[in-house]
Every structure is written in structure tokens, then in C-alpha cells.
Amino acid sequence: MWAEIEKYFKGYPAQMKVAQFLLKKGFQIGKNRRISAGGIEVAHAQIANELGVDRRAVDATVERIIKNENLKKVFQNLHSIAFLRDAAPHLGLGVVVISPEDASEPGIIGRVASKIAEHGISIRQAIADDPYLTENPELTVITEHEISGELLEELKSLEGIKKITIY
């Protein structure tokens, strides 16, 4: 799908930036051509200010997306979620952020989840960045409690893991 977006917005760098932002944040484009997150409208001017583009670039991006049936279906069905990474330590939960060597390699999430489960730890949330949307994609795993040093070493030794950060 990302290849389709890149092709569709080729020659329109500001619109590409807006489309990528909307996709990454899970912002929907409603039938009314308004951008929203969880049913709450987000002003086009606010998105433009955040991205350093003209508001008309946001308007034009929405119009281009609505004109493409495939993209329209995607952007009308996105959802924002509560990402617990920064709140987790305040909730008594553990946070493990994994930087893979190659995020498009299959099995990274499975290997990490299996290793955590072997230690009897429940995973409360796992979020993997899309390697086509994020320059340095990461897998963030929120666990029922902090992980041990032993588990940390076992995770570091898994195939395809470049770096691990514990919060």
C-alpha cells in the first residue's frame, strides 16, 4: 500500500508528508472531508502547523485521497490507539523497546513474545512501527511488570535484534 501512496503523491512532497503523518497517527478522513482522531475533529490548520506546510496542502491531500477509492477506504478506516509506552512506568508496567536489524524480516514479534512468555510474563500491549512509514522502526512491548536482567540478555541474543532499551 505504501508504494501506491508514494506513486500517487509523487511530485507533491507536502501532500506526501501530510498523507504519511495521517497514516502514522491513525487519523481518519471522514465523509465530510474532515480529519479526526477518535471522532474528534482535528483542524487542517493545526496539522499544517505541526508539519510546517501550508493549510492548503492538507486540504489538497484530503481531496486527493478522497478521489482514490483504495486510499479513501484506508483513510476512512484508520483508528488511533492509546500507546502506553510513556505512561506504563507510572502504571507499574514494564517497557521494552526493540530495534530490529531489519524490521521487514518475519518472526521478530513472535520470537520476542515467545521469549517473554517463557518467563511467565504477560504482554499487555505490543506495537510495531511499520518499516515503510518509520525511518527507524521499533517494536514496543508493554509487560505486566518489569523484565529481569536474565530475560533482557535472552532477548538481546535473539536473531534479528540490533538494540534493546528498557524504560
KOLDRENMAR-201180 format. One line per field, with one value per atom (N, C-alpha, C, O): x, y, z; atom name. Coordinates in nm, 3 decimals. Layout:
x <- (X:...) $
y <- (Y:...) $
z <- (Z:...) $
atomo <- (CA:...) $
# end
This chain:
x <- (0.082:0.000:0.086:0.053:0.199:0.283:0.335:0.348:0.364:0.411:0.304:0.335:0.178:0.068:0.060:0.036:0.079:0.075:0.190:0.171:0.311:0.426:0.405:0.436:0.353:0.327:0.220:0.235:0.115:0.002:0.041:-0.010:0.132:0.172:0.307:0.360:0.362:0.489:0.474:0.378:0.570:0.564:0.491:0.483:0.438:0.365:0.423:0.358:0.544:0.611:0.535:0.536:0.471:0.396:0.277:0.247:0.210:0.096:0.142:0.074:0.256:0.312:0.339:0.311:0.394:0.424:0.296:0.293:0.190:0.062:0.003:-0.041:0.003:-0.053:0.021:-0.041:0.153:0.233:0.199:0.184:0.186:0.152:0.016:0.000:-0.083:-0.218:-0.218:-0.282:-0.146:-0.139:-0.068:-0.115:0.043:0.122:0.044:0.055:-0.032:-0.108:-0.242:-0.308:-0.285:-0.414:-0.530:-0.639:-0.506:-0.612:-0.702:-0.653:-0.832:-0.930:-0.966:-0.956:-1.008:-1.070:-1.216:-1.249:-1.303:-1.446:-1.511:-1.451:-1.634:-1.711:-1.729:-1.752:-1.719:-1.731:-1.599:-1.588:-1.498:-1.364:-1.289:-1.195:-1.331:-1.264:-1.176:-1.207:-1.067:-0.974:-1.012:-1.043:-1.010:-1.046:-0.962:-0.902:-0.961:-0.896:-0.997:-1.033:-1.043:-1.141:-1.269:-1.333:-1.308:-1.432:-1.417:-1.514:-1.299:-1.275:-1.204:-1.096:-1.263:-1.204:-1.073:-1.058:-0.981:-0.853:-0.847:-0.859:-0.827:-0.827:-0.714:-0.602:-0.745:-0.644:-0.528:-0.413:-0.560:-0.456:-0.361:-0.241:-0.416:-0.333:-0.235:-0.118:-0.282:-0.194:-0.087:0.030:-0.128:-0.034:0.076:0.194:0.037:0.136:0.232:0.352:0.180:0.262:0.366:0.480:0.327:0.415:0.496:0.586:0.465:0.537:0.499:0.582:0.372:0.323:0.205:0.152:0.166:0.050:-0.078:-0.085:-0.178:-0.307:-0.366:-0.434:-0.342:-0.397:-0.337:-0.400:-0.216:-0.156:-0.234:-0.250:-0.281:-0.363:-0.496:-0.542:-0.559:-0.686:-0.669:-0.752:-0.563:-0.539:-0.511:-0.551:-0.442:-0.415:-0.545:-0.566:-0.633:-0.762:-0.839:-0.895:-0.840:-0.912:-0.853:-0.927:-0.720:-0.656:-0.688:-0.711:-0.689:-0.720:-0.864:-0.891:-0.956:-1.099:-1.122:-1.211:-1.044:-1.062:-1.011:-1.050:-0.926:-0.872:-0.948:-0.936:-1.024:-1.112:-1.036:-1.082:-0.920:-0.842:-0.793:-0.807:-0.734:-0.682:-0.796:-0.783:-0.906:-1.023:-1.066:-1.093:-1.073:-1.114:-1.015:-1.054:-0.888:-0.786:-0.801:-0.812:-0.802:-0.802:-0.935:-0.939:-1.042:-1.170:-1.181:-1.274:-1.089:-1.098:-0.979:-0.960:-0.900:-0.790:-0.844:-0.950:-0.769:-0.806:-0.682:-0.577:-0.694:-0.588:-0.603:-0.715:-0.491:-0.497:-0.418:-0.334:-0.445:-0.369:-0.236:-0.233:-0.128:0.006:0.062:0.088:0.081:0.116:0.263:0.297:0.351:0.495:0.534:0.603:0.493:0.538:0.461:0.512:0.338:0.257:0.285:0.262:0.334:0.350:0.428:0.384:0.544:0.617:0.535:0.552:0.446:0.361:0.247:0.181:0.224:0.119:0.178:0.106:0.309:0.374:0.400:0.420:0.400:0.422:0.565:0.629:0.612:0.744:0.736:0.634:0.845:0.852:0.983:1.091:0.970:1.086:1.073:0.974:1.173:1.174:1.286:1.402:1.247:1.341:1.362:1.267:1.488:1.524:1.576:1.678:1.505:1.549:1.655:1.669:1.730:1.826:1.752:1.792:1.644:1.562:1.417:1.373:1.341:1.204:1.109:1.001:1.149:1.061:1.082:1.012:1.178:1.206:1.093:1.055:1.038:0.930:0.981:1.094:0.895:0.923:0.976:0.989:1.008:1.066:0.967:1.003:0.845:0.744:0.722:0.714:0.713:0.691:0.803:0.778:0.927:1.041:1.044:1.068:1.018:1.019:0.906:0.927:0.786:0.670:0.692:0.658:0.746:0.771:0.870:0.852:0.976:1.078:1.020:1.049:0.939:0.876:0.781:0.778:0.704:0.610:0.681:0.630:0.798:0.876:0.909:0.929:0.914:0.944:0.817:0.823:0.702:0.575:0.526:0.451:0.568:0.529:0.423:0.439:0.315:0.209:0.244:0.304:0.208:0.225:0.092:-0.012:0.098:-0.023:-0.047:-0.162:0.062:0.050:0.177:0.287:0.164:0.279:0.248:0.147:0.337:0.317:0.445:0.553:0.429:0.543:0.525:0.420:0.626:0.621:0.627:0.694:0.557:0.561:0.693:0.721:0.774:0.904:0.893:0.992:0.776:0.759:0.716:0.718:0.677:0.634:0.732:0.728:0.821:0.912:1.056:1.089:1.139:1.279:1.353:1.427:1.332:1.395:1.286:1.260:1.222:1.108:1.150:1.260:1.058:1.082:0.961:0.850:0.987:0.881:0.878:0.978:0.765:0.750:0.658:0.545:0.708:0.631:0.610:0.705:0.482:0.446:0.415:0.329:0.486:0.469:0.402:0.399:0.348:0.276:0.362:0.311:0.492:0.587:0.722:0.740:0.817:0.950:1.012:0.985:1.097:1.162:1.294:1.354:1.337:1.461:1.582:1.571:1.697:1.822:1.847:1.901:1.809:1.825:1.743:1.793:1.617:1.532:1.587:1.584:1.636:1.695:1.808:1.815:1.896:2.008:1.958:2.014:1.854:1.798:1.736:1.748:1.670:1.611:1.721:1.708:1.829:1.941:2.003:2.054:1.998:2.061:1.972:2.015:1.848:1.758:1.804:1.858:1.782:1.817:1.740:1.620:1.810:1.747:1.735:1.680:1.784:1.773:1.902:2.011:1.888:2.003:2.026:2.140:1.917:1.930:1.804:1.694:1.819:1.704:1.717:1.824:1.606:1.601:1.491:1.382:1.521:1.425:1.389:1.477:1.260:1.215:1.180:1.140) $
y <- (-0.119:0.000:0.126:0.225:0.121:0.241:0.278:0.396:0.178:0.205:0.280:0.369:0.244:0.314:0.459:0.549:0.482:0.619:0.701:0.814:0.643:0.714:0.749:0.860:0.656:0.679:0.787:0.876:0.779:0.871:1.015:1.110:1.030:1.164:1.208:1.311:1.131:1.169:1.308:1.335:1.392:1.529:1.626:1.745:1.575:1.657:1.630:1.566:1.679:1.644:1.688:1.616:1.802:1.847:1.755:1.720:1.716:1.625:1.487:1.422:1.443:1.314:1.318:1.223:1.430:1.447:1.440:1.378:1.502:1.502:1.361:1.314:1.294:1.158:1.064:0.984:1.074:0.989:1.018:0.925:1.145:1.185:1.130:1.075:1.144:1.096:0.946:0.895:0.875:0.730:0.689:0.600:0.752:0.718:0.746:0.669:0.853:0.889:0.819:0.824:0.754:0.687:0.784:0.756:0.899:0.997:0.957:0.920:0.963:0.929:1.050:1.164:1.021:1.125:1.085:0.980:1.169:1.139:1.171:1.234:1.126:1.153:1.303:1.348:1.380:1.525:1.593:1.716:1.512:1.560:1.625:1.703:1.594:1.645:1.535:1.416:1.574:1.481:1.468:1.566:1.344:1.323:1.213:1.130:1.217:1.113:1.072:1.151:0.948:0.901:0.982:1.000:1.030:1.107:1.255:1.331:1.296:1.438:1.501:1.455:1.605:1.669:1.741:1.801:1.731:1.800:1.901:1.864:2.027:2.133:2.112:2.077:2.134:2.121:2.217:2.185:2.336:2.434:2.384:2.411:2.311:2.258:2.153:2.149:2.068:1.968:2.038:2.000:2.139:2.215:2.277:2.270:2.337:2.398:2.293:2.316:2.179:2.071:2.025:1.995:2.018:1.966:2.073:2.042:2.200:2.308:2.320:2.355:2.291:2.306:2.403:2.436:2.447:2.535:2.455:2.338:2.517:2.451:2.397:2.294:2.467:2.421:2.287:2.212:2.257:2.126:2.015:1.906:2.044:1.947:1.928:1.816:2.040:2.032:1.952:1.866:1.980:1.912:1.763:1.679:1.730:1.589:1.514:1.405:1.573:1.512:1.490:1.383:1.591:1.580:1.469:1.392:1.461:1.356:1.217:1.123:1.205:1.076:1.036:0.921:1.129:1.101:1.059:0.978:1.112:1.078:0.937:0.882:0.879:0.746:0.647:0.653:0.559:0.469:0.383:0.365:0.330:0.246:0.326:0.284:0.442:0.525:0.576:0.583:0.610:0.658:0.552:0.584:0.427:0.319:0.304:0.281:0.316:0.305:0.418:0.394:0.542:0.657:0.677:0.744:0.621:0.630:0.525:0.529:0.431:0.321:0.313:0.211:0.418:0.422:0.451:0.511:0.408:0.434:0.467:0.403:0.567:0.600:0.506:0.466:0.473:0.388:0.452:0.539:0.407:0.453:0.378:0.256:0.448:0.390:0.411:0.524:0.302:0.310:0.332:0.342:0.339:0.343:0.443:0.405:0.566:0.668:0.662:0.704:0.611:0.601:0.473:0.467:0.370:0.238:0.238:0.176:0.307:0.305:0.361:0.319:0.456:0.516:0.423:0.443:0.321:0.222:0.093:-0.005:0.094:-0.024:-0.132:-0.248:-0.094:-0.189:-0.176:-0.072:-0.282:-0.279:-0.235:-0.252:-0.177:-0.132:-0.182:-0.158:-0.252:-0.300:-0.246:-0.272:-0.171:-0.118:-0.188:-0.183:-0.253:-0.333:-0.272:-0.246:-0.249:-0.203:-0.324:-0.383:-0.361:-0.478:-0.442:-0.326:-0.542:-0.521:-0.492:-0.405:-0.566:-0.548:-0.570:-0.684:-0.461:-0.468:-0.541:-0.581:-0.559:-0.631:-0.783:-0.858:-0.826:-0.969:-1.035:-0.985:-1.146:-1.213:-1.280:-1.327:-1.283:-1.360:-1.284:-1.342:-1.157:-1.082:-1.073:-1.100:-1.035:-1.022:-1.158:-1.166:-1.262:-1.396:-1.443:-1.499:-1.420:-1.462:-1.386:-1.444:-1.255:-1.173:-1.216:-1.235:-1.232:-1.271:-1.408:-1.428:-1.502:-1.636:-1.633:-1.701:-1.554:-1.546:-1.484:-1.531:-1.382:-1.318:-1.418:-1.428:-1.491:-1.589:-1.702:-1.752:-1.743:-1.848:-1.811:-1.898:-1.681:-1.632:-1.605:-1.550:-1.645:-1.630:-1.488:-1.456:-1.401:-1.261:-1.235:-1.273:-1.170:-1.134:-1.007:-0.915:-1.005:-0.885:-0.810:-0.865:-0.685:-0.602:-0.530:-0.506:-0.497:-0.426:-0.448:-0.452:-0.462:-0.471:-0.388:-0.408:-0.295:-0.207:-0.208:-0.179:-0.242:-0.244:-0.133:-0.124:-0.050:0.054:-0.011:-0.112:0.047:-0.001:0.045:0.164:-0.048:-0.010:0.080:0.142:0.087:0.173:0.314:0.405:0.332:0.463:0.529:0.650:0.450:0.499:0.471:0.361:0.572:0.558:0.454:0.372:0.456:0.360:0.288:0.322:0.189:0.124:0.047:-0.007:0.045:-0.025:-0.111:-0.088:-0.210:-0.289:-0.250:-0.264:-0.200:-0.162:-0.264:-0.285:-0.325:-0.426:-0.377:-0.345:-0.372:-0.334:-0.465:-0.542:-0.489:-0.613:-0.588:-0.476:-0.695:-0.689:-0.631:-0.567:-0.653:-0.593:-0.584:-0.634:-0.520:-0.504:-0.640:-0.737:-0.646:-0.773:-0.786:-0.686:-0.908:-0.934:-0.913:-0.908:-0.901:-0.891:-1.016:-1.009:-1.131:-1.258:-1.256:-1.294:-1.213:-1.207:-1.103:-1.126:-0.993:-0.891:-0.952:-0.931:-1.027:-1.090:-1.190:-1.200:-1.264:-1.361:-1.290:-1.337:-1.178:-1.101:-1.044:-1.044:-0.996:-0.941:-1.046:-1.012:-1.171:-1.277:-1.330:-1.413:-1.284:-1.332:-1.285:-1.176:-1.367:-1.335:-1.211:-1.200:-1.120:-1.002:-0.882:-0.780:-0.893:-0.782:-0.700:-0.753:-0.570:-0.481:-0.415:-0.405:-0.370:-0.293:-0.308:-0.323:-0.303:-0.309:-0.197:-0.174:-0.127:-0.022:-0.060:-0.100:-0.046:-0.074:0.060:0.141:0.081:0.203:0.167:0.254) $
z <- (0.000:0.000:0.000:-0.065:0.075:0.081:-0.057:-0.089:-0.139:-0.276:-0.354:-0.433:-0.333:-0.400:-0.355:-0.436:-0.226:-0.174:-0.232:-0.275:-0.233:-0.288:-0.435:-0.478:-0.510:-0.652:-0.670:-0.754:-0.592:-0.605:-0.569:-0.628:-0.473:-0.429:-0.486:-0.445:-0.580:-0.643:-0.705:-0.776:-0.677:-0.729:-0.636:-0.665:-0.527:-0.429:-0.289:-0.207:-0.262:-0.136:-0.011:0.089:-0.013:0.105:0.129:0.244:0.022:0.037:0.083:0.162:0.034:0.078:0.228:0.300:0.273:0.415:0.498:0.605:0.449:0.519:0.521:0.626:0.407:0.399:0.494:0.563:0.498:0.586:0.732:0.812:0.766:0.903:0.943:1.052:0.856:0.886:0.908:1.001:0.824:0.835:0.964:1.035:0.992:1.111:1.240:1.336:1.242:1.362:1.370:1.475:1.263:1.263:1.254:1.303:1.190:1.174:1.058:0.951:1.079:0.977:0.893:0.938:0.770:0.687:0.674:0.617:0.726:0.725:0.591:0.504:0.579:0.457:0.435:0.322:0.542:0.534:0.499:0.502:0.466:0.428:0.545:0.525:0.664:0.784:0.841:0.829:0.903:0.966:1.112:1.179:1.161:1.301:1.364:1.296:1.496:1.577:1.682:1.769:1.674:1.771:1.769:1.873:1.653:1.640:1.673:1.661:1.712:1.744:1.626:1.587:1.570:1.453:1.488:1.594:1.394:1.406:1.292:1.175:1.326:1.226:1.126:1.163:0.999:0.894:0.920:0.894:0.971:1.001:1.110:1.107:1.206:1.314:1.261:1.301:1.171:1.109:1.025:1.028:0.951:0.868:0.954:0.920:1.067:1.158:1.213:1.220:1.250:1.304:1.203:1.240:1.076:0.971:0.900:0.822:0.926:0.858:0.711:0.627:0.681:0.544:0.545:0.651:0.427:0.414:0.437:0.400:0.497:0.521:0.392:0.393:0.281:0.153:0.111:0.037:0.157:0.128:0.200:0.146:0.320:0.394:0.321:0.301:0.283:0.209:0.081:0.049:0.007:-0.120:-0.099:-0.180:0.009:0.040:0.064:0.012:0.143:0.170:0.040:0.018:-0.046:-0.174:-0.261:-0.323:-0.267:-0.348:-0.292:-0.368:-0.162:-0.101:-0.131:-0.166:-0.118:-0.142:-0.287:-0.314:-0.380:-0.522:-0.557:-0.660:-0.474:-0.499:-0.410:-0.288:-0.471:-0.396:-0.295:-0.182:-0.333:-0.241:-0.121:-0.007:-0.149:-0.039:0.048:0.170:-0.014:0.062:0.163:0.279:0.120:0.211:0.326:0.440:0.295:0.401:0.501:0.621:0.452:0.541:0.614:0.717:0.562:0.633:0.742:0.823:0.745:0.841:0.937:1.003:0.945:1.042:1.181:1.197:1.283:1.422:1.503:1.488:1.588:1.683:1.802:1.836:1.867:1.986:2.099:2.077:2.219:2.336:2.337:2.354:2.318:2.318:2.458:2.498:2.532:2.675:2.707:2.825:2.608:2.636:2.744:2.839:2.734:2.829:2.962:3.066:2.958:3.079:3.157:3.278:3.089:3.150:3.281:3.378:3.289:3.417:3.533:3.647:3.505:3.608:3.647:3.749:3.564:3.590:3.648:3.668:3.675:3.729:3.625:3.660:3.497:3.389:3.336:3.353:3.272:3.211:3.066:3.001:3.017:2.878:2.818:2.871:2.705:2.632:2.490:2.422:2.445:2.308:2.232:2.271:2.124:2.047:1.910:1.837:1.876:1.743:1.665:1.702:1.559:1.483:1.381:1.342:1.339:1.230:1.100:1.024:1.075:0.955:0.995:1.013:1.008:1.058:0.964:1.005:0.839:0.746:0.753:0.686:0.832:0.848:0.928:1.034:0.878:0.952:1.080:1.086:1.182:1.303:1.422:1.530:1.407:1.519:1.635:1.749:1.606:1.713:1.780:1.902:1.700:1.754:1.845:1.952:1.803:1.885:2.018:2.123:2.011:2.133:2.226:2.345:2.172:2.254:2.316:2.433:2.241:2.294:2.408:2.509:2.392:2.496:2.624:2.734:2.609:2.727:2.794:2.917:2.714:2.768:2.841:2.942:2.792:2.859:3.004:3.088:3.030:3.165:3.245:3.355:3.190:3.261:3.274:3.366:3.183:3.188:3.081:2.965:3.121:3.027:2.951:3.006:2.826:2.743:2.745:2.709:2.786:2.790:2.658:2.620:2.588:2.461:2.381:2.438:2.252:2.162:2.039:1.973:2.009:1.894:1.812:1.862:1.685:1.593:1.490:1.425:1.476:1.374:1.236:1.217:1.142:1.004:0.942:0.941:0.892:0.836:0.713:0.673:0.652:0.536:0.575:0.492:0.700:0.747:0.842:0.862:0.900:1.003:0.963:0.921:0.975:0.935:1.019:0.965:1.150:1.240:1.318:1.433:1.257:1.323:1.447:1.456:1.543:1.669:1.704:1.657:1.787:1.847:1.994:2.065:2.040:2.180:2.247:2.203:2.353:2.425:2.567:2.639:2.607:2.743:2.817:2.775:2.926:3.001:3.137:3.188:3.192:3.319:3.432:3.524:3.423:3.519:3.450:3.339:3.517:3.457:3.431:3.502:3.329:3.297:3.373:3.413:3.391:3.465:3.375:3.253:3.437:3.362:3.280:3.169:3.334:3.261:3.132:3.025:3.141:3.021:2.923:2.802:2.973:2.886:2.803:2.682:2.867:2.796:2.692:2.583:2.726:2.632:2.511:2.398:2.535:2.425:2.335:2.212:2.397:2.319:2.227:2.120:2.268:2.189:2.077:1.998:2.070:1.965:1.828:1.813:1.729:1.591:1.544:1.568:1.479:1.421:1.512:1.472:1.636:1.732:1.730:1.752:1.702:1.699:1.835:1.880:1.899:2.021:2.104:2.050:2.237:2.327:2.430:2.487:2.453:2.554:2.653:2.614:2.781:2.888:2.954:2.984:2.975:3.045:3.188:3.265) $
atomo <- (N:CA:C:O:N:CA:C:O:N:CA:C:O:N:CA:C:O:N:CA:C:O:N:CA:C:O:N:CA:C:O:N:CA:C:O:N:CA:C:O:N:CA:C:O:N:CA:C:O:N:CA:C:O:N:CA:C:O:N:CA:C:O:N:CA:C:O:N:CA:C:O:N:CA:C:O:N:CA:C:O:N:CA:C:O:N:CA:C:O:N:CA:C:O:N:CA:C:O:N:CA:C:O:N:CA:C:O:N:CA:C:O:N:CA:C:O:N:CA:C:O:N:CA:C:O:N:CA:C:O:N:CA:C:O:N:CA:C:O:N:CA:C:O:N:CA:C:O:N:CA:C:O:N:CA:C:O:N:CA:C:O:N:CA:C:O:N:CA:C:O:N:CA:C:O:N:CA:C:O:N:CA:C:O:N:CA:C:O:N:CA:C:O:N:CA:C:O:N:CA:C:O:N:CA:C:O:N:CA:C:O:N:CA:C:O:N:CA:C:O:N:CA:C:O:N:CA:C:O:N:CA:C:O:N:CA:C:O:N:CA:C:O:N:CA:C:O:N:CA:C:O:N:CA:C:O:N:CA:C:O:N:CA:C:O:N:CA:C:O:N:CA:C:O:N:CA:C:O:N:CA:C:O:N:CA:C:O:N:CA:C:O:N:CA:C:O:N:CA:C:O:N:CA:C:O:N:CA:C:O:N:CA:C:O:N:CA:C:O:N:CA:C:O:N:CA:C:O:N:CA:C:O:N:CA:C:O:N:CA:C:O:N:CA:C:O:N:CA:C:O:N:CA:C:O:N:CA:C:O:N:CA:C:O:N:CA:C:O:N:CA:C:O:N:CA:C:O:N:CA:C:O:N:CA:C:O:N:CA:C:O:N:CA:C:O:N:CA:C:O:N:CA:C:O:N:CA:C:O:N:CA:C:O:N:CA:C:O:N:CA:C:O:N:CA:C:O:N:CA:C:O:N:CA:C:O:N:CA:C:O:N:CA:C:O:N:CA:C:O:N:CA:C:O:N:CA:C:O:N:CA:C:O:N:CA:C:O:N:CA:C:O:N:CA:C:O:N:CA:C:O:N:CA:C:O:N:CA:C:O:N:CA:C:O:N:CA:C:O:N:CA:C:O:N:CA:C:O:N:CA:C:O:N:CA:C:O:N:CA:C:O:N:CA:C:O:N:CA:C:O:N:CA:C:O:N:CA:C:O:N:CA:C:O:N:CA:C:O:N:CA:C:O:N:CA:C:O:N:CA:C:O:N:CA:C:O:N:CA:C:O:N:CA:C:O:N:CA:C:O:N:CA:C:O:N:CA:C:O:N:CA:C:O:N:CA:C:O:N:CA:C:O:N:CA:C:O:N:CA:C:O:N:CA:C:O:N:CA:C:O:N:CA:C:O:N:CA:C:O:N:CA:C:O:N:CA:C:O:N:CA:C:O:N:CA:C:O:N:CA:C:O:N:CA:C:O:N:CA:C:O:N:CA:C:O:N:CA:C:O:N:CA:C:O:N:CA:C:O:N:CA:C:O:N:CA:C:O:N:CA:C:O:N:CA:C:O:N:CA:C:O:N:CA:C:O:N:CA:C:O:N:CA:C:O:N:CA:C:O:N:CA:C:O:N:CA:C:O:N:CA:C:O:N:CA:C:O:N:CA:C:O:N:CA:C:O:N:CA:C:O) $
# end
